[in-house]
């Protein structure tokens, strides 16, 4: 449901300002939403540096936006309780030029609007747009769009909906606030002609014979086998959905000799940032001495990808389930990643090593990963009990855990919450732990990261978070918490969401693949986001201009993601510096012009600025002119001799 | 699953309940176009 008028479209990156009246948590969530657009589309954002058009994120009353680029600089409000990633994505999609899904011209074919149930004078919320004004970008009606409103929006009676789907199965889906849907992204990428994204590098579920351009290592005799699921060996991609379906890569360790290896190499990849996260699923069913080793092979400085670095080793254990793994690569030049399978003891192995569903992104790996097995069995028990995760440590050293209540006090929902744990670093850490953002993500395990619609929620620790006994929750857990023998630590009161995710949402998509629920958790200091606002179009004295520029520079550094950008991220050929239709090529980060050449003329110079004539053409021309002159002189002299 | 009662502080129920954009804006007394769209002055 996108604006047709192209004058309302943005050029990327979109300049933004994070107003200082925004809650600290909202600032962090806005940056998370930017990262999601960078991962899944070509939409990009940059800190404002005096451009005419920009988005000014502010905390006004409510959550709202304007539609499209108004070419003037525009406000987008992330007010109280709007600081959720999906809500920020919804408002940014408005700013990018999208209206609500249910205001499509053809919406009455797909949903019913119960006009008599709408609050009086709120009917305008359900108007439709003419297709002369908006376009569906040739995509079907999307019940799953993050731009769709939920059934009970603007209703008079709390239990009677105002909008329902013509196919009742979708009544549970409309109004989802997990993430951008696949069709939201298709539209966005069509509208802005996206052909690539900023932080996605590679993905492979091994479903196709070309195994995503991966190659078998040539220095060893054994190969990984592209294997179809069979009884006893299920793949991960479509695990549990179909029998005898789905492929994975397998290295049999039950025969041959110990220390034999098989190596699987990725194709060559080109990083834009300095940190990559390799996520994959693996299982080791062979001997306990089997190993899976991850290597990085980087450009050695001469253009050859041959400099090896051992990154991480995964050792077999008695757990034969699919496990999720995250490996930080930190490649700065073109590279390949390698999976090395190593046979431990074939005589004690009756299986092997399997890998599946690889994703490589230029985003940080999660700090904490908690896997809860057999979750559907847990959901089936109608208990009000809860599960606590093991203790994890944040990058700063804070101990923390996740509390999960499968059946929260809101029927049909699971509560997910965050708590602090006492830990070995408590003596040196800052207490209370304020201005730290906790991010909890229930992972949609779709093999394709662009199609994942994980549920992610964040809050930032504040002095307003107090327990019923009026003690600050974020004080030292050894004084504010209660001892828990399971972790031999003190756990503080948990802070979270009673309706984090619904049971019906969890049973859809791939939240419970293999019957595993996977939760990621982060806990990062975001104090540096306290002052991010920069003035608009400064018209000040040179001293103040310097001060402003310095502040803008600092804000730009502060608000960008933690990861460094590689210098060649800025395309030296944009804009094209070559004149006379020269083609620009980036050579080692510098622009190099390939100048056009015609049959008679060609262009030279660093920027193709000089026109020259081909030597043979010049020779023929000069020779021809000289010959003509000589012939003319001879003829004139002969005629003059005859007259005499 | 630890059943019955909360044996630790971490299990207690504190935090927020997520509500959607129309509810947030209605509760705030906002009456924007389609719930959350601010129209430019010339289009109002």
Interface residues (C-beta under 8 A of the other chain):
Chain A: X61 X62 X63 X64 X65 X66 X67 X70 X75 X77 X79 X80 X81 X82 X84 X87 X90 X91 X94 X99 X100 X103 X119 X121 X122 X124 X125 X127 X149 X150 X153 X154 X175 X177 X378 X381 X383 X384 X385 X386 X387 X388 X401 X403 X405 X406 X408 X409 X410 X415 X417 X419 X457 X459 X465 X467 X468 X473 X480 X481 X482 X484 X491 X492 X493 X494 X495 X496 X497 X498 X499 X500
Chain B: X1 X2 X3 X4 X6 X7 X8 X9 X10 X11 X12 X13 X14 X15 X16 X17 X18 X19 X20 X21 X22 X23 X24 X25 X26 X28 X29 X30 X31 X32 X33 X34 X35 X36 X37 X38 X39 X40
